[in-house]
Amino acid sequence: MYELFILGELMNNPMHGYLLHQILNGIVGPTRKVSWGAIYPLIHGMLADGLIEQVPDEQPEGAKQGKGKKIKTYKLTDEGRIRFFRLMEEPIPYSPDYELHFYTKLKNFELISKELQFLILHQYKDYLRYEIRHEEERLEYASKDERIPGGEQKYIQIFFRHRLDKLRFDETWVMQLIESHRVDGQGLERE
């Protein structure tokens, strides 16, 4: 997911590692942070794989005079562009990071075909339906399990219903996006 994020950010403009780190942390939210220890090894691996390259002599004026840190700016290579599109095409594995991975793809929609956008939206719909079925099963199980004390059972059910409502809201949202893609006259159908 982080590789796709970096490649997507570099699709239009070169960027330095600090800015990539700052944008990524803005995306993941206030309670979850991506460490430098995760970003820099990834950047170095992408450099070694030829997906990105360092832009020479892109430093602030103070850094050139020895007054500041040397800032490394990176740009995408042709191989990096190929990898970006390959990652956009790959289905997202079901994991705790699924939604963040989906949003990383969604923010890059202007770079891909309508057909691929449509496919990604349907994959997200399928993921949500999988999660909805799971929550429905948990709710049913919790409501019938006599081993759970009554007061605890009540709040477990409140939580599961709340989670189910959020998932159904997201399902409605993605179905509206899918419908807007149909209306765009692309003639794309998939159920």
Secondary structure, DSSP 8 states (H G I E B T S, - for coil): -HHHHHHHHHTTS-EEHHHHHHHHHHHH-TT----HHHHHHHHHHHHHTTSEEEETT---HHHHTTSS----EEEE-HHHHHHHHHHHHS----STTHHHHHHHHHTTGGGS-HHHHHHHHHHHHHHHHHHHHHHHHHHHHHHH-TTS-HHHHHHHHHHHHHHHHHHHHHHHHHHHHHHHHIIIII-----
